[in-house]
Amino acid sequence: MAPSLSVSRGELVEALKMMAAFSRGKQGAETALAFASGQLTLKTGVIRKTAPADGTWDGEARVSSRWLFSLRTTLGDMEQVPFRIDGDRLHIGGYSAPCQWDGDDLSG
C-alpha cells in the first residue's frame, strides 16, 4: 500500500508559515516528512514542526522546502489535506512535486 496521510490543514498551514519564516533565503533546502504517533513531522535543518495526521507512512520523504512552503497559501479551505507518495512524487492536495522516498518498497 502506498504511503498516504490525512493531515489537519489548519495546523499544517501554521507549521508551514513558521518554517518558511525561519528558512527564508536558504536556497536548495529540503524538508523531511515523517509520521509517528499520529503526528506528521516536518524538518528543515534544525527547524521541526508537527501537525496531527492519520494514515500509513512507513518512511521519510524529502522534498523541496520552497515548493512545500508555497502550499501554505494554496490549500483552500479543506479541513483535512491528503498526502500520498506515488513513485517518485509527493502529492499534497491537488499538487505534486518530485521527492526522495526512504522507506517501505513502493513497487507493490
Phi and psi restraints in degrees (range 20) as a CNS / XPLOR table:
assign (resid 1 and name C) (resid 2 and name N)
       (resid 2 and name CA) (resid 2 and name C) 1.0 -66.7 20.0 2
assign (resid 2 and name N) (resid 2 and name CA)
       (resid 2 and name C) (resid 3 and name N) 1.0 142.6 20.0 2
assign (resid 2 and name C) (resid 3 and name N)
       (resid 3 and name CA) (resid 3 and name C) 1.0 -59.1 20.0 2
assign (resid 3 and name N) (resid 3 and name CA)
       (resid 3 and name C) (resid 4 and name N) 1.0 131.0 20.0 2
assign (resid 3 and name C) (resid 4 and name N)
       (resid 4 and name CA) (resid 4 and name C) 1.0 -152.3 20.0 2
assign (resid 4 and name N) (resid 4 and name CA)
       (resid 4 and name C) (resid 5 and name N) 1.0 145.7 20.0 2
assign (resid 4 and name C) (resid 5 and name N)
       (resid 5 and name CA) (resid 5 and name C) 1.0 -138.4 20.0 2
assign (resid 5 and name N) (resid 5 and name CA)
       (resid 5 and name C) (resid 6 and name N) 1.0 158.2 20.0 2
assign (resid 5 and name C) (resid 6 and name N)
       (resid 6 and name CA) (resid 6 and name C) 1.0 -119.4 20.0 2
assign (resid 6 and name N) (resid 6 and name CA)
       (resid 6 and name C) (resid 7 and name N) 1.0 119.9 20.0 2
assign (resid 6 and name C) (resid 7 and name N)
       (resid 7 and name CA) (resid 7 and name C) 1.0 -118.3 20.0 2
assign (resid 7 and name N) (resid 7 and name CA)
       (resid 7 and name C) (resid 8 and name N) 1.0 138.4 20.0 2
assign (resid 7 and name C) (resid 8 and name N)
       (resid 8 and name CA) (resid 8 and name C) 1.0 -60.4 20.0 2
assign (resid 8 and name N) (resid 8 and name CA)
       (resid 8 and name C) (resid 9 and name N) 1.0 115.7 20.0 2
assign (resid 8 and name C) (resid 9 and name N)
       (resid 9 and name CA) (resid 9 and name C) 1.0 -60.6 20.0 2
assign (resid 9 and name N) (resid 9 and name CA)
       (resid 9 and name C) (resid 10 and name N) 1.0 -46.8 20.0 2
assign (resid 9 and name C) (resid 10 and name N)
       (resid 10 and name CA) (resid 10 and name C) 1.0 -57.9 20.0 2
assign (resid 10 and name N) (resid 10 and name CA)
       (resid 10 and name C) (resid 11 and name N) 1.0 -47.4 20.0 2
assign (resid 10 and name C) (resid 11 and name N)
       (resid 11 and name CA) (resid 11 and name C) 1.0 -73.1 20.0 2
assign (resid 11 and name N) (resid 11 and name CA)
       (resid 11 and name C) (resid 12 and name N) 1.0 -32.2 20.0 2
assign (resid 11 and name C) (resid 12 and name N)
       (resid 12 and name CA) (resid 12 and name C) 1.0 -63.5 20.0 2
assign (resid 12 and name N) (resid 12 and name CA)
       (resid 12 and name C) (resid 13 and name N) 1.0 -47.3 20.0 2
assign (resid 12 and name C) (resid 13 and name N)
       (resid 13 and name CA) (resid 13 and name C) 1.0 -61.2 20.0 2
assign (resid 13 and name N) (resid 13 and name CA)
       (resid 13 and name C) (resid 14 and name N) 1.0 -42.3 20.0 2
assign (resid 13 and name C) (resid 14 and name N)
       (resid 14 and name CA) (resid 14 and name C) 1.0 -62.1 20.0 2
assign (resid 14 and name N) (resid 14 and name CA)
       (resid 14 and name C) (resid 15 and name N) 1.0 -42.8 20.0 2
assign (resid 14 and name C) (resid 15 and name N)
       (resid 15 and name CA) (resid 15 and name C) 1.0 -62.7 20.0 2
assign (resid 15 and name N) (resid 15 and name CA)
       (resid 15 and name C) (resid 16 and name N) 1.0 -43.4 20.0 2
assign (resid 15 and name C) (resid 16 and name N)
       (resid 16 and name CA) (resid 16 and name C) 1.0 -65.4 20.0 2
assign (resid 16 and name N) (resid 16 and name CA)
       (resid 16 and name C) (resid 17 and name N) 1.0 -38.5 20.0 2
assign (resid 16 and name C) (resid 17 and name N)
       (resid 17 and name CA) (resid 17 and name C) 1.0 -60.6 20.0 2
assign (resid 17 and name N) (resid 17 and name CA)
       (resid 17 and name C) (resid 18 and name N) 1.0 -47.8 20.0 2
assign (resid 17 and name C) (resid 18 and name N)
       (resid 18 and name CA) (resid 18 and name C) 1.0 -63.4 20.0 2
assign (resid 18 and name N) (resid 18 and name CA)
       (resid 18 and name C) (resid 19 and name N) 1.0 -45.6 20.0 2
assign (resid 18 and name C) (resid 19 and name N)
       (resid 19 and name CA) (resid 19 and name C) 1.0 -65.6 20.0 2
assign (resid 19 and name N) (resid 19 and name CA)
       (resid 19 and name C) (resid 20 and name N) 1.0 -39.7 20.0 2
assign (resid 19 and name C) (resid 20 and name N)
       (resid 20 and name CA) (resid 20 and name C) 1.0 -62.8 20.0 2
assign (resid 20 and name N) (resid 20 and name CA)
       (resid 20 and name C) (resid 21 and name N) 1.0 -40.7 20.0 2
assign (resid 20 and name C) (resid 21 and name N)
       (resid 21 and name CA) (resid 21 and name C) 1.0 -63.6 20.0 2
assign (resid 21 and name N) (resid 21 and name CA)
       (resid 21 and name C) (resid 22 and name N) 1.0 -41.0 20.0 2
assign (resid 21 and name C) (resid 22 and name N)
       (resid 22 and name CA) (resid 22 and name C) 1.0 -81.1 20.0 2
assign (resid 22 and name N) (resid 22 and name CA)
       (resid 22 and name C) (resid 23 and name N) 1.0 -16.5 20.0 2
assign (resid 22 and name C) (resid 23 and name N)
       (resid 23 and name CA) (resid 23 and name C) 1.0 -102.6 20.0 2
assign (resid 23 and name N) (resid 23 and name CA)
       (resid 23 and name C) (resid 24 and name N) 1.0 3.3 20.0 2
assign (resid 23 and name C) (resid 24 and name N)
       (resid 24 and name CA) (resid 24 and name C) 1.0 -53.0 20.0 2
assign (resid 24 and name N) (resid 24 and name CA)
       (resid 24 and name C) (resid 25 and name N) 1.0 131.3 20.0 2
assign (resid 24 and name C) (resid 25 and name N)
       (resid 25 and name CA) (resid 25 and name C) 1.0 88.2 20.0 2
assign (resid 25 and name N) (resid 25 and name CA)
       (resid 25 and name C) (resid 26 and name N) 1.0 -1.6 20.0 2
assign (resid 25 and name C) (resid 26 and name N)
       (resid 26 and name CA) (resid 26 and name C) 1.0 -91.6 20.0 2
assign (resid 26 and name N) (resid 26 and name CA)
       (resid 26 and name C) (resid 27 and name N) 1.0 94.6 20.0 2
assign (resid 26 and name C) (resid 27 and name N)
       (resid 27 and name CA) (resid 27 and name C) 1.0 -69.0 20.0 2
assign (resid 27 and name N) (resid 27 and name CA)
       (resid 27 and name C) (resid 28 and name N) 1.0 140.2 20.0 2
assign (resid 27 and name C) (resid 28 and name N)
       (resid 28 and name CA) (resid 28 and name C) 1.0 74.4 20.0 2
assign (resid 28 and name N) (resid 28 and name CA)
       (resid 28 and name C) (resid 29 and name N) 1.0 9.3 20.0 2
assign (resid 28 and name C) (resid 29 and name N)
       (resid 29 and name CA) (resid 29 and name C) 1.0 -68.7 20.0 2
assign (resid 29 and name N) (resid 29 and name CA)
       (resid 29 and name C) (resid 30 and name N) 1.0 148.0 20.0 2
assign (resid 29 and name C) (resid 30 and name N)
       (resid 30 and name CA) (resid 30 and name C) 1.0 -117.1 20.0 2
assign (resid 30 and name N) (resid 30 and name CA)
       (resid 30 and name C) (resid 31 and name N) 1.0 152.0 20.0 2
assign (resid 30 and name C) (resid 31 and name N)
       (resid 31 and name CA) (resid 31 and name C) 1.0 -114.9 20.0 2
assign (resid 31 and name N) (resid 31 and name CA)
       (resid 31 and name C) (resid 32 and name N) 1.0 133.7 20.0 2
assign (resid 31 and name C) (resid 32 and name N)
       (resid 32 and name CA) (resid 32 and name C) 1.0 -95.9 20.0 2
assign (resid 32 and name N) (resid 32 and name CA)
       (resid 32 and name C) (resid 33 and name N) 1.0 136.1 20.0 2
assign (resid 32 and name C) (resid 33 and name N)
       (resid 33 and name CA) (resid 33 and name C) 1.0 -119.8 20.0 2
assign (resid 33 and name N) (resid 33 and name CA)
       (resid 33 and name C) (resid 34 and name N) 1.0 124.7 20.0 2
assign (resid 33 and name C) (resid 34 and name N)
       (resid 34 and name CA) (resid 34 and name C) 1.0 -136.7 20.0 2
assign (resid 34 and name N) (resid 34 and name CA)
       (resid 34 and name C) (resid 35 and name N) 1.0 161.5 20.0 2
assign (resid 34 and name C) (resid 35 and name N)
       (resid 35 and name CA) (resid 35 and name C) 1.0 -134.0 20.0 2
assign (resid 35 and name N) (resid 35 and name CA)
       (resid 35 and name C) (resid 36 and name N) 1.0 130.9 20.0 2
assign (resid 35 and name C) (resid 36 and name N)
       (resid 36 and name CA) (resid 36 and name C) 1.0 -160.7 20.0 2
assign (resid 36 and name N) (resid 36 and name CA)
       (resid 36 and name C) (resid 37 and name N) 1.0 145.9 20.0 2
assign (resid 36 and name C) (resid 37 and name N)
       (resid 37 and name CA) (resid 37 and name C) 1.0 50.9 20.0 2
assign (resid 37 and name N) (resid 37 and name CA)
       (resid 37 and name C) (resid 38 and name N) 1.0 41.1 20.0 2
assign (resid 37 and name C) (resid 38 and name N)
       (resid 38 and name CA) (resid 38 and name C) 1.0 74.3 20.0 2
assign (resid 38 and name N) (resid 38 and name CA)
       (resid 38 and name C) (resid 39 and name N) 1.0 16.5 20.0 2
assign (resid 38 and name C) (resid 39 and name N)
       (resid 39 and name CA) (resid 39 and name C) 1.0 -130.6 20.0 2
assign (resid 39 and name N) (resid 39 and name CA)
       (resid 39 and name C) (resid 40 and name N) 1.0 131.1 20.0 2
assign (resid 39 and name C) (resid 40 and name N)
       (resid 40 and name CA) (resid 40 and name C) 1.0 -84.6 20.0 2
assign (resid 40 and name N) (resid 40 and name CA)
       (resid 40 and name C) (resid 41 and name N) 1.0 124.9 20.0 2
assign (resid 40 and name C) (resid 41 and name N)
       (resid 41 and name CA) (resid 41 and name C) 1.0 -106.1 20.0 2
assign (resid 41 and name N) (resid 41 and name CA)
       (resid 41 and name C) (resid 42 and name N) 1.0 128.9 20.0 2
assign (resid 41 and name C) (resid 42 and name N)
       (resid 42 and name CA) (resid 42 and name C) 1.0 -113.0 20.0 2
assign (resid 42 and name N) (resid 42 and name CA)
       (resid 42 and name C) (resid 43 and name N) 1.0 128.6 20.0 2
assign (resid 42 and name C) (resid 43 and name N)
       (resid 43 and name CA) (resid 43 and name C) 1.0 -134.2 20.0 2
assign (resid 43 and name N) (resid 43 and name CA)
       (resid 43 and name C) (resid 44 and name N) 1.0 123.3 20.0 2
assign (resid 43 and name C) (resid 44 and name N)
       (resid 44 and name CA) (resid 44 and name C) 1.0 -125.5 20.0 2
assign (resid 44 and name N) (resid 44 and name CA)
       (resid 44 and name C) (resid 45 and name N) 1.0 113.3 20.0 2
assign (resid 44 and name C) (resid 45 and name N)
       (resid 45 and name CA) (resid 45 and name C) 1.0 58.7 20.0 2
assign (resid 45 and name N) (resid 45 and name CA)
       (resid 45 and name C) (resid 46 and name N) 1.0 -122.5 20.0 2
assign (resid 45 and name C) (resid 46 and name N)
       (resid 46 and name CA) (resid 46 and name C) 1.0 -96.2 20.0 2
assign (resid 46 and name N) (resid 46 and name CA)
       (resid 46 and name C) (resid 47 and name N) 1.0 -0.6 20.0 2
assign (resid 46 and name C) (resid 47 and name N)
       (resid 47 and name CA) (resid 47 and name C) 1.0 -88.9 20.0 2
assign (resid 47 and name N) (resid 47 and name CA)
       (resid 47 and name C) (resid 48 and name N) 1.0 127.9 20.0 2
assign (resid 47 and name C) (resid 48 and name N)
       (resid 48 and name CA) (resid 48 and name C) 1.0 -134.5 20.0 2
assign (resid 48 and name N) (resid 48 and name CA)
       (resid 48 and name C) (resid 49 and name N) 1.0 128.0 20.0 2
assign (resid 48 and name C) (resid 49 and name N)
       (resid 49 and name CA) (resid 49 and name C) 1.0 -133.3 20.0 2
assign (resid 49 and name N) (resid 49 and name CA)
       (resid 49 and name C) (resid 50 and name N) 1.0 157.9 20.0 2
assign (resid 49 and name C) (resid 50 and name N)
       (resid 50 and name CA) (resid 50 and name C) 1.0 -129.6 20.0 2
assign (resid 50 and name N) (resid 50 and name CA)
       (resid 50 and name C) (resid 51 and name N) 1.0 160.2 20.0 2
assign (resid 50 and name C) (resid 51 and name N)
       (resid 51 and name CA) (resid 51 and name C) 1.0 -145.9 20.0 2
assign (resid 51 and name N) (resid 51 and name CA)
       (resid 51 and name C) (resid 52 and name N) 1.0 139.7 20.0 2
assign (resid 51 and name C) (resid 52 and name N)
       (resid 52 and name CA) (resid 52 and name C) 1.0 -59.7 20.0 2
assign (resid 52 and name N) (resid 52 and name CA)
       (resid 52 and name C) (resid 53 and name N) 1.0 140.9 20.0 2
assign (resid 52 and name C) (resid 53 and name N)
       (resid 53 and name CA) (resid 53 and name C) 1.0 -153.1 20.0 2
assign (resid 53 and name N) (resid 53 and name CA)
       (resid 53 and name C) (resid 54 and name N) 1.0 159.8 20.0 2
assign (resid 53 and name C) (resid 54 and name N)
       (resid 54 and name CA) (resid 54 and name C) 1.0 -132.2 20.0 2
assign (resid 54 and name N) (resid 54 and name CA)
       (resid 54 and name C) (resid 55 and name N) 1.0 145.4 20.0 2
assign (resid 54 and name C) (resid 55 and name N)
       (resid 55 and name CA) (resid 55 and name C) 1.0 143.2 20.0 2
assign (resid 55 and name N) (resid 55 and name CA)
       (resid 55 and name C) (resid 56 and name N) 1.0 -158.5 20.0 2
assign (resid 55 and name C) (resid 56 and name N)
       (resid 56 and name CA) (resid 56 and name C) 1.0 -126.4 20.0 2
assign (resid 56 and name N) (resid 56 and name CA)
       (resid 56 and name C) (resid 57 and name N) 1.0 124.6 20.0 2
assign (resid 56 and name C) (resid 57 and name N)
       (resid 57 and name CA) (resid 57 and name C) 1.0 -156.1 20.0 2
assign (resid 57 and name N) (resid 57 and name CA)
       (resid 57 and name C) (resid 58 and name N) 1.0 80.4 20.0 2
assign (resid 57 and name C) (resid 58 and name N)
       (resid 58 and name CA) (resid 58 and name C) 1.0 -94.2 20.0 2
assign (resid 58 and name N) (resid 58 and name CA)
       (resid 58 and name C) (resid 59 and name N) 1.0 72.9 20.0 2
assign (resid 58 and name C) (resid 59 and name N)
       (resid 59 and name CA) (resid 59 and name C) 1.0 163.4 20.0 2
assign (resid 59 and name N) (resid 59 and name CA)
       (resid 59 and name C) (resid 60 and name N) 1.0 -163.6 20.0 2
assign (resid 59 and name C) (resid 60 and name N)
       (resid 60 and name CA) (resid 60 and name C) 1.0 -133.8 20.0 2
assign (resid 60 and name N) (resid 60 and name CA)
       (resid 60 and name C) (resid 61 and name N) 1.0 133.9 20.0 2
assign (resid 60 and name C) (resid 61 and name N)
       (resid 61 and name CA) (resid 61 and name C) 1.0 -107.4 20.0 2
assign (resid 61 and name N) (resid 61 and name CA)
       (resid 61 and name C) (resid 62 and name N) 1.0 141.5 20.0 2
assign (resid 61 and name C) (resid 62 and name N)
       (resid 62 and name CA) (resid 62 and name C) 1.0 -119.2 20.0 2
assign (resid 62 and name N) (resid 62 and name CA)
       (resid 62 and name C) (resid 63 and name N) 1.0 131.1 20.0 2
assign (resid 62 and name C) (resid 63 and name N)
       (resid 63 and name CA) (resid 63 and name C) 1.0 -142.4 20.0 2
assign (resid 63 and name N) (resid 63 and name CA)
       (resid 63 and name C) (resid 64 and name N) 1.0 159.6 20.0 2
assign (resid 63 and name C) (resid 64 and name N)
       (resid 64 and name CA) (resid 64 and name C) 1.0 -57.3 20.0 2
assign (resid 64 and name N) (resid 64 and name CA)
       (resid 64 and name C) (resid 65 and name N) 1.0 124.8 20.0 2
assign (resid 64 and name C) (resid 65 and name N)
       (resid 65 and name CA) (resid 65 and name C) 1.0 -63.4 20.0 2
assign (resid 65 and name N) (resid 65 and name CA)
       (resid 65 and name C) (resid 66 and name N) 1.0 -40.1 20.0 2
assign (resid 65 and name C) (resid 66 and name N)
       (resid 66 and name CA) (resid 66 and name C) 1.0 -57.8 20.0 2
assign (resid 66 and name N) (resid 66 and name CA)
       (resid 66 and name C) (resid 67 and name N) 1.0 -46.6 20.0 2
assign (resid 66 and name C) (resid 67 and name N)
       (resid 67 and name CA) (resid 67 and name C) 1.0 -63.6 20.0 2
assign (resid 67 and name N) (resid 67 and name CA)
       (resid 67 and name C) (resid 68 and name N) 1.0 -48.4 20.0 2
assign (resid 67 and name C) (resid 68 and name N)
       (resid 68 and name CA) (resid 68 and name C) 1.0 -60.0 20.0 2
assign (resid 68 and name N) (resid 68 and name CA)
       (resid 68 and name C) (resid 69 and name N) 1.0 -45.8 20.0 2
assign (resid 68 and name C) (resid 69 and name N)
       (resid 69 and name CA) (resid 69 and name C) 1.0 -66.4 20.0 2
assign (resid 69 and name N) (resid 69 and name CA)
       (resid 69 and name C) (resid 70 and name N) 1.0 -28.2 20.0 2
assign (resid 69 and name C) (resid 70 and name N)
       (resid 70 and name CA) (resid 70 and name C) 1.0 -66.3 20.0 2
assign (resid 70 and name N) (resid 70 and name CA)
       (resid 70 and name C) (resid 71 and name N) 1.0 -21.9 20.0 2
assign (resid 70 and name C) (resid 71 and name N)
       (resid 71 and name CA) (resid 71 and name C) 1.0 -69.4 20.0 2
assign (resid 71 and name N) (resid 71 and name CA)
       (resid 71 and name C) (resid 72 and name N) 1.0 -18.2 20.0 2
assign (resid 71 and name C) (resid 72 and name N)
       (resid 72 and name CA) (resid 72 and name C) 1.0 -59.4 20.0 2
assign (resid 72 and name N) (resid 72 and name CA)
       (resid 72 and name C) (resid 73 and name N) 1.0 -22.0 20.0 2
assign (resid 72 and name C) (resid 73 and name N)
       (resid 73 and name CA) (resid 73 and name C) 1.0 -106.5 20.0 2
assign (resid 73 and name N) (resid 73 and name CA)
       (resid 73 and name C) (resid 74 and name N) 1.0 2.5 20.0 2
assign (resid 73 and name C) (resid 74 and name N)
       (resid 74 and name CA) (resid 74 and name C) 1.0 -121.7 20.0 2
assign (resid 74 and name N) (resid 74 and name CA)
       (resid 74 and name C) (resid 75 and name N) 1.0 3.1 20.0 2
assign (resid 74 and name C) (resid 75 and name N)
       (resid 75 and name CA) (resid 75 and name C) 1.0 -81.2 20.0 2
assign (resid 75 and name N) (resid 75 and name CA)
       (resid 75 and name C) (resid 76 and name N) 1.0 -4.0 20.0 2
assign (resid 75 and name C) (resid 76 and name N)
       (resid 76 and name CA) (resid 76 and name C) 1.0 70.0 20.0 2
assign (resid 76 and name N) (resid 76 and name CA)
       (resid 76 and name C) (resid 77 and name N) 1.0 -151.6 20.0 2
assign (resid 76 and name C) (resid 77 and name N)
       (resid 77 and name CA) (resid 77 and name C) 1.0 -112.9 20.0 2
assign (resid 77 and name N) (resid 77 and name CA)
       (resid 77 and name C) (resid 78 and name N) 1.0 19.3 20.0 2
assign (resid 77 and name C) (resid 78 and name N)
       (resid 78 and name CA) (resid 78 and name C) 1.0 -63.7 20.0 2
assign (resid 78 and name N) (resid 78 and name CA)
       (resid 78 and name C) (resid 79 and name N) 1.0 144.3 20.0 2
assign (resid 78 and name C) (resid 79 and name N)
       (resid 79 and name CA) (resid 79 and name C) 1.0 -74.7 20.0 2
assign (resid 79 and name N) (resid 79 and name CA)
       (resid 79 and name C) (resid 80 and name N) 1.0 -41.3 20.0 2
assign (resid 79 and name C) (resid 80 and name N)
       (resid 80 and name CA) (resid 80 and name C) 1.0 -119.4 20.0 2
assign (resid 80 and name N) (resid 80 and name CA)
       (resid 80 and name C) (resid 81 and name N) 1.0 138.2 20.0 2
assign (resid 80 and name C) (resid 81 and name N)
       (resid 81 and name CA) (resid 81 and name C) 1.0 -107.1 20.0 2
assign (resid 81 and name N) (resid 81 and name CA)
       (resid 81 and name C) (resid 82 and name N) 1.0 123.6 20.0 2
assign (resid 81 and name C) (resid 82 and name N)
       (resid 82 and name CA) (resid 82 and name C) 1.0 -79.3 20.0 2
assign (resid 82 and name N) (resid 82 and name CA)
       (resid 82 and name C) (resid 83 and name N) 1.0 134.6 20.0 2
assign (resid 82 and name C) (resid 83 and name N)
       (resid 83 and name CA) (resid 83 and name C) 1.0 -118.4 20.0 2
assign (resid 83 and name N) (resid 83 and name CA)
       (resid 83 and name C) (resid 84 and name N) 1.0 139.8 20.0 2
assign (resid 83 and name C) (resid 84 and name N)
       (resid 84 and name CA) (resid 84 and name C) 1.0 -157.3 20.0 2
assign (resid 84 and name N) (resid 84 and name CA)
       (resid 84 and name C) (resid 85 and name N) 1.0 153.1 20.0 2
assign (resid 84 and name C) (resid 85 and name N)
       (resid 85 and name CA) (resid 85 and name C) 1.0 -103.6 20.0 2
assign (resid 85 and name N) (resid 85 and name CA)
       (resid 85 and name C) (resid 86 and name N) 1.0 131.1 20.0 2
assign (resid 85 and name C) (resid 86 and name N)
       (resid 86 and name CA) (resid 86 and name C) 1.0 -134.0 20.0 2
assign (resid 86 and name N) (resid 86 and name CA)
       (resid 86 and name C) (resid 87 and name N) 1.0 101.6 20.0 2
assign (resid 86 and name C) (resid 87 and name N)
       (resid 87 and name CA) (resid 87 and name C) 1.0 65.1 20.0 2
assign (resid 87 and name N) (resid 87 and name CA)
       (resid 87 and name C) (resid 88 and name N) 1.0 -120.0 20.0 2
assign (resid 87 and name C) (resid 88 and name N)
       (resid 88 and name CA) (resid 88 and name C) 1.0 -104.8 20.0 2
assign (resid 88 and name N) (resid 88 and name CA)
       (resid 88 and name C) (resid 89 and name N) 1.0 27.7 20.0 2
assign (resid 88 and name C) (resid 89 and name N)
       (resid 89 and name CA) (resid 89 and name C) 1.0 -127.5 20.0 2
assign (resid 89 and name N) (resid 89 and name CA)
       (resid 89 and name C) (resid 90 and name N) 1.0 141.7 20.0 2
assign (resid 89 and name C) (resid 90 and name N)
       (resid 90 and name CA) (resid 90 and name C) 1.0 -101.5 20.0 2
assign (resid 90 and name N) (resid 90 and name CA)
       (resid 90 and name C) (resid 91 and name N) 1.0 124.5 20.0 2
assign (resid 90 and name C) (resid 91 and name N)
       (resid 91 and name CA) (resid 91 and name C) 1.0 -106.3 20.0 2
assign (resid 91 and name N) (resid 91 and name CA)
       (resid 91 and name C) (resid 92 and name N) 1.0 127.3 20.0 2
assign (resid 91 and name C) (resid 92 and name N)
       (resid 92 and name CA) (resid 92 and name C) 1.0 -130.2 20.0 2
assign (resid 92 and name N) (resid 92 and name CA)
       (resid 92 and name C) (resid 93 and name N) 1.0 117.5 20.0 2
assign (resid 92 and name C) (resid 93 and name N)
       (resid 93 and name CA) (resid 93 and name C) 1.0 57.2 20.0 2
assign (resid 93 and name N) (resid 93 and name CA)
       (resid 93 and name C) (resid 94 and name N) 1.0 -130.7 20.0 2
assign (resid 93 and name C) (resid 94 and name N)
       (resid 94 and name CA) (resid 94 and name C) 1.0 -94.8 20.0 2
assign (resid 94 and name N) (resid 94 and name CA)
       (resid 94 and name C) (resid 95 and name N) 1.0 15.2 20.0 2
assign (resid 94 and name C) (resid 95 and name N)
       (resid 95 and name CA) (resid 95 and name C) 1.0 -117.4 20.0 2
assign (resid 95 and name N) (resid 95 and name CA)
       (resid 95 and name C) (resid 96 and name N) 1.0 154.9 20.0 2
assign (resid 95 and name C) (resid 96 and name N)
       (resid 96 and name CA) (resid 96 and name C) 1.0 -147.2 20.0 2
assign (resid 96 and name N) (resid 96 and name CA)
       (resid 96 and name C) (resid 97 and name N) 1.0 158.2 20.0 2
assign (resid 96 and name C) (resid 97 and name N)
       (resid 97 and name CA) (resid 97 and name C) 1.0 -152.6 20.0 2
assign (resid 97 and name N) (resid 97 and name CA)
       (resid 97 and name C) (resid 98 and name N) 1.0 156.9 20.0 2
assign (resid 97 and name C) (resid 98 and name N)
       (resid 98 and name CA) (resid 98 and name C) 1.0 -60.5 20.0 2
assign (resid 98 and name N) (resid 98 and name CA)
       (resid 98 and name C) (resid 99 and name N) 1.0 144.9 20.0 2
assign (resid 98 and name C) (resid 99 and name N)
       (resid 99 and name CA) (resid 99 and name C) 1.0 -144.6 20.0 2
assign (resid 99 and name N) (resid 99 and name CA)
       (resid 99 and name C) (resid 100 and name N) 1.0 163.9 20.0 2
assign (resid 99 and name C) (resid 100 and name N)
       (resid 100 and name CA) (resid 100 and name C) 1.0 -108.8 20.0 2
assign (resid 100 and name N) (resid 100 and name CA)
       (resid 100 and name C) (resid 101 and name N) 1.0 122.8 20.0 2
assign (resid 100 and name C) (resid 101 and name N)
       (resid 101 and name CA) (resid 101 and name C) 1.0 -104.1 20.0 2
assign (resid 101 and name N) (resid 101 and name CA)
       (resid 101 and name C) (resid 102 and name N) 1.0 128.3 20.0 2
assign (resid 101 and name C) (resid 102 and name N)
       (resid 102 and name CA) (resid 102 and name C) 1.0 -124.4 20.0 2
assign (resid 102 and name N) (resid 102 and name CA)
       (resid 102 and name C) (resid 103 and name N) 1.0 94.2 20.0 2
assign (resid 102 and name C) (resid 103 and name N)
       (resid 103 and name CA) (resid 103 and name C) 1.0 179.3 20.0 2
assign (resid 103 and name N) (resid 103 and name CA)
       (resid 103 and name C) (resid 104 and name N) 1.0 -150.3 20.0 2
assign (resid 103 and name C) (resid 104 and name N)
       (resid 104 and name CA) (resid 104 and name C) 1.0 -53.4 20.0 2
assign (resid 104 and name N) (resid 104 and name CA)
       (resid 104 and name C) (resid 105 and name N) 1.0 145.6 20.0 2
assign (resid 104 and name C) (resid 105 and name N)
       (resid 105 and name CA) (resid 105 and name C) 1.0 -58.8 20.0 2
assign (resid 105 and name N) (resid 105 and name CA)
       (resid 105 and name C) (resid 106 and name N) 1.0 131.3 20.0 2
assign (resid 105 and name C) (resid 106 and name N)
       (resid 106 and name CA) (resid 106 and name C) 1.0 -93.1 20.0 2
assign (resid 106 and name N) (resid 106 and name CA)
       (resid 106 and name C) (resid 107 and name N) 1.0 -0.1 20.0 2
assign (resid 106 and name C) (resid 107 and name N)
       (resid 107 and name CA) (resid 107 and name C) 1.0 -78.3 20.0 2
assign (resid 107 and name N) (resid 107 and name CA)
       (resid 107 and name C) (resid 108 and name N) 1.0 -8.9 20.0 2
